[in-house]
Amino acid sequence: MVDQLVVAPSATPEAPVAAPEPDGNPNATLSGDDFTTEGLLKDKGRALTLVVQSASVATAFIANRQWTLLWRDADLLYQSPRPMTVYENTYVLEPNVQRFTVAKVVNAVVPQLYKGLFYDDPPMLMRPRPGTSQEVIDAKTALFSYVLDECGFKTQTKWGLEQMAFLGTGIFKWGYDWKDVVTVKREATKLEIPGSDPNGADAAFSLPTDEPPKITRSIKTVPMPFFMHRPVDKVLVDYYQTKALKEAIENAIKDGEKGNAIKGWTFPDLGALKSLWVKPTSAHTLETENASYIEGVVHHSEKVNQPASPDPLRKPLEVLEYWDKDRKIVVLNREHVICLADNEFKRIPFLSSNWWNRPRAFYGMGLGLIVGQNQRVDQGTINAILKILSFGVNPIYLRDRNDNAPTQVIRTGLGKIMSVTDTEKSYRLLEQPKIDGNLWQALKESEQATESSSGADQMLVQGSSAGPRSSMGRTAGGANILAGASATRLDGPLDNFIEQVFKPFLGIIDWMIFNIMGDGAILHILGKELGDVLVQKLSLQEFHDAQIEYEVLAGSSLAAKRTMAQSMVMLTQILDNPQIQESLADINEEYIDFKPIINMWLEASEWKNRNDIVKKMTDEMKAKRRANSKAALMQQQIQAKQAGEQQKFQQKQQLEDQASDNRIRRDIVRESAKASGMNEAVEGEPSPGGLQGQLPTVV
């Protein structure tokens, strides 16, 4: 895989220095002697030969197949230059209406696919596998969302989708750069004024001040993944290990030859590097660009190999970046190898997808090829119909003359006068041609064929594309188009992008976070996204051990979120069933946590204010909660019952004591009366122990 770039320095040369000599002969022939037993190149010269010749072979391949790829035709039809008719070296004034069928279809389909792909933020859904908590999934989602925003994933995807829909193939490059993640915090400036409240307690009042803002910045340099769209004519796909070269490497390994592989970057000194731009060089031809875009009749920017400034240090030089699974080689101006290193990814850092796949081919078929011929039919038919209708506005007149044969060619056109012999009067109008009704039918069938092959019909675009959330994925009809479309319309191309670019890049982000990004960088980014409070509760070991699955809610899975929202009512009712909860507790010793269910409700309804709804309880709330708990209520009931029983016991004791006192008084009165009556009746005198004497003994 070879990537063509153009670079130019920005500094001014200090003193002329001789340009360094080329690192080798780019036209040399590679053989087994040029490789080590490990299959590595021995020096820079051989690396230069490999890169330059690989680029030349791939460039020639594209240039020789420009008539089958039809990229130039697609470019011509996209801008649809005005057709001109020439007759005898002069332009003929006739209808030359332009039709933009290809441009209309591309700009109708791509925005809808883009909005359907990114109708939610983040544009993917992470599902935890067994053993992974939802808190870890939330942290990973926040980190992935930050990385996608930093690498401009949405913008790069839109550019890639446009090229993929137009020319048939979208190519993307990935990797990582070291970037500074800046977290900015501002401290509130206020003045504390001491005071006292009416109760005599100390109090303080805070007043804002006009002091300059107190801003603190924390900077963390982290390895940040990048994702960029690459033009189809700037990436050269070359399977360099042909049969002969493969045999040469195998022979070198068998012979046991040895060599040293050059690793890392190697730059000339500053003066020699500047001299590369100062010395006169011829611009490299851009065969791939010439095979992809047409010049002259349509507008394009200046070619990248043409100087755009008189500053010699701004002269563009070609950079060839060569990748295979084992190594990375960077060549400047096809003369100097500035990097020869191992490929740390162990895979080619490019992703691609096609609109329609070609059998046994890398490049696909785009809308420029699919509906381009329909545009030619529409434009030709419309201009022919207008040409016929124009005769009615400015007709041809006939006049009588003698029966003489014309001696030269007679030009006819709108408003012309022709001399004939069979007219009944001196002048009359030429009978106008009729428009065949089959022309309108052919025009209609051409438009239907365009909609059928591209999917850009009225139901798709819905007559409006306003708003970031207005797309075919926001309505049932639009979602059904994507969810149930055949491979010849929209489902196939979008699924190609999701399965070959989107999901693999999510896996690449996960791989880079696991293998390259440090824990400090992870916590710094999560602290910026989620806040330091939530990050402090995160277990990094659980974060690294998490197993997740990715789901992109677009294409055939576009209706997944709508289905989840519809099933939430039934799911909540099932989980809220006391019998199910008792069964889980008795059989599996498990319980149902309803907080994730609340999060699922908020996620399905697309509300983002979960932290404003679900909050921590205050101490007063906790105390009240404990007081109103079932155990507390039972304890209160027990205490109340015990207090009631104690009160009843006390009341019973009081009643028994009062009854005992009453019985004693009754007995005393009876015995006293009995004793008094007995003595007086028997002995004839009052008893000395009566009421005023000794009290009787009560048995």
Helices and strands as residue ranges (DSSP letters): E 2-7, G 32-34, H 44-64, H 66-69, H 71-79, E 86-87, E 90-91, H 101-117, E 125-128, H 134-150, H 153-167, E 169-187, E 190-196, E 202-208, E 214-230, E 235-236, H 243-255, H 270-278, H 287-292, G 312-314, E 317-323, E 327-332, E 336-342, E 350-354, H 367-370, H 372-393, E 397-400, E 417-420, E 427-429, H 437-454, H 458-461, G 472-474, H 476-484, H 491-497, I 498-502, H 503-515, H 519-530, H 532-536, H 540-545, E 548-551, G 555-557, H 560-575, H 578-583, I 584-588, H 594-604, H 610-613, H 619-627, H 630-682
